[in-house]
Amino acid sequence: MTLTPRPPAFVPEKFTGNFTQQEPIPEDGIAAALEVLRSGRLHRYNLLPGEEGQTATLEREFAAAMGVPYCLAVASGGYALACALRALGVQHGDPVLTNAFTLAPVPGAIASIGAVPVFVEVTESLTLDIDDMAAQARATGAKVLMLSHMRGHLCDMDRLLAVCADLGVQIIEDCAHTMGARWNGRLSGTDGVIGCYSTQTYKHMNSGEGGLIVSRDPAIMARATMLSGSYMLYGRHTAGPGPEAYDQIRYDTPNVSGRMDHLRAAILRPQLARLLTQCDRWNDRYRTVEAGITGTPGLTVVARPEQEYFVGSSIQFLLLDWAADRVTEVVRRCAARGVELKWFGAAEPVAFTSKHDSWRYAPPRAMPRTDRILAGLLDMRLPLTFSIADCEVIAAIIRAEVAAVYQAG
């Protein structure tokens, strides 16, 4: 949805909204959670005869929503990523490709199983540089790409799939920021061999922590299910493969327990039913801010391709080739007016905004194009607790403060 930009009727000196305040859990989610609590049976395999349980039901409903046969609910998005790598058979020392612009849990999942993160440059659209990915795959022999759809930006998935097929590279999609997004009509997470999602509080469904894995491959999903700690109870996974998929792997797949419980599943199921509506609401807010900051001197709005239906739960813009002190001055001035911007170009990690040269468990690589982009990259959450009018005010403040620093510079 494209919104016509219009200036807010009044821009206060300071915005007073909370950038980390989420909407409440839906009442039907609260009621379902209370039912689980009253039963005392929170563990996913603690079921009455003939009972499916909240967790298995969530898996079945999420698989249907994503248009895939298999889904597994796990303890976190980070666990989902590491489980996916193990399910693909990635071994200690294997190179695994991933975007240089991502969050620490992505290379962290690779390093956690003893594999080696191989960073790939990103473009000014904040997406994976497919040409550099191909070059790194050839140089390292990597056969797995952990593709981070960082901050909800999808690369050209049609081209990526063709290039990876030629290279024999399997794709794990990190969809922590793209649950509900699409490329050319295909849901994010369904192009790769495995799709991984997060339900951490700041994601598109909120259970505090949690994760979901989807796949069309029965052997991969069977291994993931055994890895998650199903013991020999895989028959209780109504969105899992049949018992024949477990005939051999049940004897040699280690248990790395990371199950989701009924309580979190109960909270999530009503949110899944509302997901498409929520995605459109986020995009209304994104387009409002985007329209309000477009044309600001010195500011580059990140282009969104026509093939992409994104979920705008955050927004990014670039102050390309600005000196570091001028970028930090924009951050400072906006903060003084109540607008929280995060900068991905800081020399030291700050909260979640770390970058590739901070992750010293990964081999360093010179990444001049990525470093140029990160040096000017500012990021802002767009919680649904903000109204459209709030977003107009936020955009006006950003526009004014960026323009002031630009003109003074």
NORMO-V964584 format. One line per field, one symbol per residue. phi: phi as a letter, one per 20 degrees, with the letter a starting at -180 (. if undefined). Layout:
BEGIN
phi->???
END
This chain:
BEGIN
phi->.ddffbfffbdffcedfdfdeefffggffffffffffffmdeffeecegneenffffggfffgffemcfcbcecfafffgfffffffenfdgnffcfaffebdgffffffffdnedfdfdfcefemdgefffgffffffdmfdcdeeeeflneeffffffffffffemdeddeedgdcfnfbclnefgodeffbdccdcfgeeecccncqbcccaeefffffffffffoelddffeefddfffffdgdffecdfecgafeeffffffegffffdgffffffgfgfgfffgffdfnfgnddeffdfffdddcefbccbddfmffgffffffgfffffdndedddedffdfcleedbgeeefedffbfcffffffffdedcbfcfffeeffgfffgfffggffffffffff
END
